Amino acid sequence: MGAALQTFFARSLSTITLWGVCAATMYWAYEPGLWLLMGALIFGGLSEFYRMLASAGLPHFRKTGLVLGLVLTGGALASGARHGADAAFVFESATLIVGSLLAFSVPIFRDTPATVPVAAIGYTLLGLVYIPYLGTHTINLVYLTPRTADGHLTGHLYLLYLAVVTKMSDCGAYLTGSLIGKHPMIPRISPKKTWEGFAGALAHSTLASWLLSRLFAEQLSLLGSTGHVLLLGLTIGFVAVVGDLAESLIKRSTGIKDSGRFLPGIGGALDLIDSLLFTAPLLFLYLRYAPSF
């Protein structure tokens, strides 16, 4: 068996196993499972990000960033569960503001090993914004709509919709690019990505968006008309590709192939959620504000 085929099977098995568990957790709205899933992936991704910086010798305040990331994620979960998505969004933004002040305070009030304090501040805040702040919009989606009279979640299917459409974009890009990809897209960042794969990503995400809107028409009513559903699927597909390329840019800049060893054939937690970090805020802002226009 060739190396490429082995990688494909390992990646497929890991993906099916992981997303099967994730999909079941989201579909049946098992709230403790959702907390564990979102919290572990976000915090794990942040830890991997700072580990990549360390391996490249880039200055940052790891402990400060991890504590702030833990507070931001945990507070968002608690605020969302208790008061809804708007309260979680306010908490996330407030934590980011406080985190910015703390990041500047570290080199001001304490001797640090960082040789370039401004760079250390920048890299620390980049990790905080890139992973916990963007990532906690998945939490906002879960608590976007009110609970039922008996206390069950109703927003969980929007998170499931996000995960499926985003990952169908990733799968579409991989499959189409592997089968017919000939024209490199941005080889200086990701040599294996092709324009054919990009087209496949958009096609798969758009189709997935339409199918889910038909299967769960009542539960996903905030998505709007068929035209909006198709446009949203296309947009999520495009943003998912940008999110994947953004992580590729970071890995290339730090000389890392995979952010971690979370799953065989996939890599780390950050490799798993890189696209979701960009698509989650997009979907949340659309659902929160677009229906009011």
C-alpha positions in Angstrom: 0.0 0.0 0.0 1.4 3.4 -1.0 2.1 6.1 1.4 -0.5 8.4 -0.1 -3.2 5.7 0.2 -2.2 4.9 3.8 -2.5 8.6 4.7 -5.9 8.7 3.0 -7.2 5.7 5.0 -5.7 6.9 8.3 -7.2 10.4 7.7 -10.6 9.0 6.7 -10.8 6.6 9.6 -9.8 9.4 12.1 -12.2 11.9 10.5 -15.2 9.5 10.4 -14.6 8.4 14.0 -14.1 11.8 15.4 -16.9 13.5 13.5 -19.2 10.7 14.2 -18.8 11.3 17.9 -19.0 15.0 17.4 -22.1 14.8 15.3 -23.9 12.5 17.7 -23.1 14.9 20.6 -24.4 17.9 18.6 -27.5 16.2 17.2 -28.7 14.9 20.6 -27.7 18.1 22.3 -25.8 16.4 25.1 -24.8 19.6 26.9 -21.9 18.3 29.1 -20.5 16.6 26.0 -20.7 19.9 24.0 -18.9 21.7 26.8 -16.2 19.1 26.8 -15.9 19.0 23.1 -15.7 22.8 22.5 -13.6 23.5 25.5 -11.1 20.8 24.8 -10.7 21.6 21.1 -10.3 25.4 21.7 -7.9 25.1 24.6 -6.0 22.3 22.9 -5.7 24.4 19.8 -4.4 27.4 21.8 -1.8 25.2 23.6 -0.6 23.9 20.2 -0.3 27.4 18.8 2.0 28.5 21.6 4.0 25.3 21.3 4.5 26.1 17.6 5.7 29.5 18.5 8.1 28.1 21.0 9.5 25.6 18.5 10.3 28.4 16.1 11.9 30.5 18.9 9.2 33.2 18.6 8.7 35.2 21.9 5.3 35.0 23.7 3.8 34.8 27.2 2.6 31.3 27.1 1.2 31.1 30.7 -0.6 34.4 30.4 -2.1 33.4 27.1 -3.3 30.0 28.3 -4.8 31.4 31.5 -6.7 34.1 29.5 -7.8 31.4 27.0 -9.1 29.2 29.7 -11.0 32.1 31.3 -12.4 33.3 28.0 -13.6 29.8 27.0 -14.9 28.8 30.4 -16.6 32.1 30.9 -18.2 32.0 27.5 -19.6 28.5 28.3 -21.0 29.6 31.6 -22.4 32.9 30.3 -24.0 31.3 27.3 -25.6 28.5 29.3 -27.0 30.9 31.9 -27.8 34.1 29.9 -27.6 33.2 26.2 -25.4 34.1 23.3 -25.4 37.9 23.7 -24.1 37.6 27.2 -21.4 35.1 26.1 -20.4 37.5 23.3 -20.1 40.4 25.7 -18.0 38.3 28.1 -15.7 37.2 25.2 -15.1 40.8 24.1 -14.6 42.0 27.7 -12.0 39.2 28.3 -10.2 40.1 25.2 -10.0 43.8 26.3 -8.7 42.8 29.7 -6.3 40.3 28.1 -4.8 43.0 26.0 -4.1 45.1 29.1 -2.6 42.1 30.9 -0.4 41.2 27.9 1.1 44.7 28.0 1.4 44.6 31.7 3.6 41.5 31.8 6.7 43.1 30.3 6.0 46.5 32.0 5.8 45.2 35.6 7.9 42.0 35.4 11.2 41.0 34.1 10.6 38.5 31.3 12.8 36.2 29.2 11.3 37.7 26.0 14.0 39.6 24.2 11.5 41.6 22.2 8.5 42.5 24.4 6.4 44.1 21.7 6.7 40.9 19.6 5.9 38.8 22.6 2.7 40.9 23.3 1.7 40.6 19.6 2.2 36.8 19.4 0.4 36.2 22.7 -2.6 38.3 21.7 -2.6 36.7 18.2 -3.1 33.3 19.8 -5.9 34.7 22.1 -7.8 36.3 19.2 -7.2 33.6 16.6 -8.3 30.6 18.7 -10.3 31.2 21.9 -12.0 34.5 20.7 -13.0 33.2 17.2 -13.5 29.7 18.5 -16.0 30.6 21.2 -18.4 31.7 18.5 -19.3 28.0 18.3 -20.6 28.4 21.9 -22.6 31.5 20.8 -24.3 29.4 18.2 -25.3 26.7 20.7 -27.0 29.3 22.9 -28.3 31.6 20.1 -31.9 30.5 20.4 -33.9 30.0 23.6 -34.2 26.6 25.3 -37.4 24.7 25.1 -39.9 24.8 28.0 -38.3 21.7 29.5 -34.8 23.2 29.3 -33.4 21.5 26.2 -31.1 23.3 23.8 -32.4 24.4 20.4 -29.3 26.1 19.0 -27.2 22.9 18.8 -28.4 22.1 15.2 -26.8 25.4 14.0 -23.5 24.2 15.4 -24.1 20.8 13.6 -24.9 22.7 10.4 -21.7 24.8 10.8 -19.6 21.7 11.3 -21.0 19.7 8.4 -20.9 22.5 5.9 -17.4 23.5 6.9 -16.0 20.0 6.9 -17.8 19.2 3.6 -15.8 22.2 2.2 -12.6 20.6 3.5 -13.5 17.2 2.2 -14.6 18.6 -1.2 -11.3 20.4 -1.5 -9.3 17.3 -0.6 -11.2 14.8 -2.8 -11.5 17.0 -5.9 -7.9 18.2 -5.6 -6.7 14.6 -5.2 -8.7 13.3 -8.2 -8.4 16.1 -10.8 -6.3 18.8 -9.2 -3.6 20.1 -11.7 -3.3 23.9 -11.1 -1.7 25.0 -7.9 -3.6 27.6 -6.0 -1.1 29.2 -3.6 2.0 27.0 -3.7 4.1 29.3 -1.5 1.7 28.6 1.4 0.2 25.2 0.6 1.8 23.3 -2.4 -0.9 20.6 -2.5 -4.0 22.9 -2.8 -5.3 23.4 -6.3 -7.9 25.6 -8.0 -9.9 22.5 -8.8 -9.9 21.6 -5.1 -11.1 25.1 -4.3 -14.0 24.7 -6.8 -14.8 21.3 -5.2 -14.8 22.9 -1.7 -17.4 25.5 -2.8 -19.6 23.0 -4.5 -19.6 20.6 -1.6 -20.3 23.2 1.0 -23.1 24.7 -1.0 -24.7 21.3 -1.6 -24.4 20.4 2.1 -26.0 23.7 3.1 -29.0 23.1 0.9 -29.4 19.5 2.0 -29.3 20.3 5.7 -31.8 23.2 5.3 -34.2 20.8 3.7 -33.7 18.0 6.2 -34.1 20.4 9.2 -36.2 23.1 7.7 -38.0 24.0 11.0 -35.0 23.7 13.3 -32.8 25.8 10.9 -35.4 28.4 10.1 -33.1 31.3 10.8 -31.1 30.4 7.7 -33.8 32.0 5.6 -34.8 31.4 2.0 -33.2 28.9 -0.4 -31.3 31.7 -2.0 -29.8 32.7 1.3 -29.0 29.1 2.2 -27.1 28.6 -1.1 -25.3 31.9 -0.7 -24.4 31.1 2.9 -23.1 27.6 1.9 -21.0 29.2 -0.8 -19.6 31.8 1.6 -18.9 29.3 4.4 -17.0 27.2 1.8 -14.9 30.1 0.8 -14.1 31.2 4.3 -13.3 27.6 5.3 -10.6 27.6 2.6 -9.2 30.9 3.9 -9.2 29.4 7.4 -7.3 26.3 6.3 -4.8 28.5 4.4 -4.4 30.7 7.4 -3.2 27.8 9.5 -1.0 26.6 6.7 0.6 30.0 6.7 1.3 29.8 10.4 2.7 26.3 10.1 4.9 27.3 7.2 6.1 30.3 9.2 7.0 28.2 12.2 8.4 25.2 10.3 5.7 22.8 11.6 4.0 20.1 9.5 1.1 19.3 12.0 0.1 21.4 15.0 0.0 18.2 17.1 -0.7 14.5 17.2 -4.3 14.6 18.2 -5.5 12.1 15.5 -3.6 9.9 13.0 -3.6 11.4 9.5 -5.1 14.7 10.7 -2.7 16.2 13.2 -3.6 18.3 16.2 -6.7 20.0 17.6 -5.8 23.2 15.7 -5.6 21.2 12.4 -9.1 20.0 13.1 -10.7 23.3 13.9 -8.7 25.7 11.7 -11.6 26.2 9.2 -14.2 26.4 12.0 -12.3 29.3 13.6 -13.2 31.4 10.6 -16.7 30.1 9.7 -18.1 30.1 13.3 -18.0 33.9 13.7 -19.4 34.3 10.1 -22.4 32.1 10.8 -23.1 33.6 14.3 -23.0 37.2 13.0 -25.3 36.3 10.1 -27.8 34.5 12.2 -27.7 37.2 14.9 -28.0 40.3 12.7 -29.1 39.4 9.2 -32.7 38.5 10.0 -33.2 42.0 11.4 -32.4 43.7 8.1 
